[in-house]
Amino acid sequence: MQLSNSEEQLMEHLWKLEKAFMKDLLEAYPEPKPATTTVATLLKRMIDKKFVAYQEFGNSREYYPLVKKTDYFSKHVNGLIKNFFNDSASQFASFFTTSTNLSEKELEALKKSSMSNFKKRKNDRFPN
């Protein structure tokens, strides 16, 4: 299931705050802030989609995410690779490194991070 742009924006605030009451969520928005009813509607839809849950404290609800940010975006990146790059991570990586405005320094950092993650995965799969 996917979130709309408005829901993603709200989810970003919730991931950052980890737990939040309505007033906390409204404070997290920049000006002009959305109406309370708008945020309440978004929360209701996100609860229905099983992205958000809440705990009641009297008349107040404390909302918290049910989905981790990394899991949500990982699913989207994998879908992007599948749908636009013939399910080829190497085609995606080639496009990403040649068709974006990354500096040489950023590309080097990406290479270093990729190699580090590759070595970690290799060691996890084939421990000594």
C-alpha positions as CSV (number, residue, x, y, z in Angstrom):
1,M,0.0,0.0,0.0
2,Q,1.2,3.5,-0.8
3,L,0.8,6.9,0.9
4,S,-0.3,10.0,-0.9
5,N,2.2,13.0,-0.9
6,S,0.2,14.6,2.0
7,E,0.3,11.4,4.0
8,E,4.0,11.0,3.4
9,Q,4.6,14.5,4.6
10,L,2.7,13.7,7.8
11,M,4.4,10.4,8.2
12,E,7.8,12.1,7.9
13,H,6.8,14.2,11.0
14,L,5.7,11.1,12.8
15,W,8.8,9.2,12.0
16,K,10.9,12.1,13.3
17,L,8.8,12.5,16.5
18,E,8.3,8.7,17.0
19,K,5.1,9.4,19.1
20,A,3.0,12.5,18.9
21,F,-0.3,14.0,19.9
22,M,-2.2,16.1,17.4
23,K,-0.8,19.4,18.7
24,D,2.8,18.0,18.3
25,L,2.1,17.0,14.7
26,L,0.6,20.5,13.9
27,E,3.6,22.2,15.5
28,A,5.9,20.1,13.3
29,Y,4.5,21.6,10.1
30,P,5.9,24.9,8.7
31,E,3.7,27.8,8.0
32,P,1.0,27.9,6.7
33,K,0.0,25.0,8.9
34,P,-2.8,22.6,7.8
35,A,-6.1,22.7,9.5
36,T,-6.6,20.2,12.4
37,T,-9.4,18.6,10.5
38,T,-7.1,18.0,7.5
39,V,-4.5,16.3,9.7
40,A,-7.2,14.3,11.5
41,T,-8.5,13.0,8.1
42,L,-4.9,12.1,7.0
43,L,-4.4,10.2,10.2
44,K,-7.7,8.3,9.8
45,R,-6.7,7.2,6.3
46,M,-3.2,6.2,7.5
47,I,-4.7,4.2,10.4
48,D,-7.0,2.4,7.9
49,K,-3.9,1.7,5.7
50,K,-2.2,0.2,8.8
51,F,0.7,2.8,8.7
52,V,-0.3,4.5,12.0
53,A,-1.8,3.4,15.3
54,Y,-2.6,5.3,18.5
55,Q,-3.0,5.0,22.2
56,E,-5.8,6.8,24.0
57,F,-5.1,9.0,27.0
58,G,-8.5,10.3,28.2
59,N,-9.8,12.3,25.2
60,S,-6.4,12.5,23.6
61,R,-4.7,10.2,21.2
62,E,-1.0,9.6,20.9
63,Y,-0.1,8.5,17.4
64,Y,2.9,6.3,16.4
65,P,4.1,4.8,13.2
66,L,3.6,1.1,12.5
67,V,5.9,1.1,9.5
68,K,9.6,1.9,9.7
69,K,10.8,4.7,7.4
70,T,13.6,2.4,6.0
71,D,11.1,-0.3,5.2
72,Y,8.7,2.0,3.5
73,F,11.3,3.6,1.2
74,S,13.1,0.3,0.6
75,K,9.8,-1.1,-0.8
76,H,9.5,1.9,-3.1
77,V,13.1,1.8,-4.3
78,N,12.7,-1.9,-5.1
79,G,9.4,-1.2,-6.9
80,L,11.2,1.5,-8.9
81,I,14.0,-0.9,-9.8
82,K,11.5,-3.6,-10.8
83,N,9.2,-1.2,-12.9
84,F,11.7,1.1,-14.5
85,F,14.9,-0.8,-14.7
86,N,13.8,-4.3,-15.7
87,D,14.3,-5.6,-12.1
88,S,18.1,-4.8,-12.6
89,A,19.8,-3.1,-9.7
90,S,22.9,-2.6,-11.8
91,Q,20.8,-0.7,-14.4
92,F,19.4,1.4,-11.6
93,A,22.9,2.1,-10.2
94,S,24.3,3.0,-13.6
95,F,21.4,5.4,-14.2
96,F,21.8,6.8,-10.7
97,T,25.5,7.5,-11.1
98,T,25.3,8.8,-14.7
99,S,22.0,10.7,-14.8
100,T,22.0,12.6,-11.5
101,N,23.9,15.7,-10.4
102,L,26.1,13.9,-7.8
103,S,29.5,15.4,-7.3
104,E,32.7,13.3,-7.5
105,K,33.0,13.5,-3.8
106,E,29.4,12.2,-3.4
107,L,30.0,9.4,-5.9
108,E,33.2,8.4,-3.9
109,A,31.2,8.3,-0.7
110,L,28.5,6.2,-2.4
111,K,31.1,3.8,-3.7
112,K,32.7,3.5,-0.2
113,S,29.3,3.0,1.4
114,S,28.3,0.4,-1.2
115,M,31.6,-1.6,-0.7
116,S,31.2,-1.5,3.0
117,N,27.7,-2.8,2.8
118,F,28.7,-5.5,0.3
119,K,31.5,-6.7,2.7
120,K,29.1,-6.7,5.6
121,R,26.4,-8.7,3.7
122,K,29.1,-11.1,2.5
123,N,30.4,-11.7,6.0
124,D,26.8,-12.1,7.3
125,R,26.1,-14.8,4.7
126,F,29.5,-16.6,4.9
127,P,30.9,-16.1,8.4
128,N,34.4,-17.5,8.9
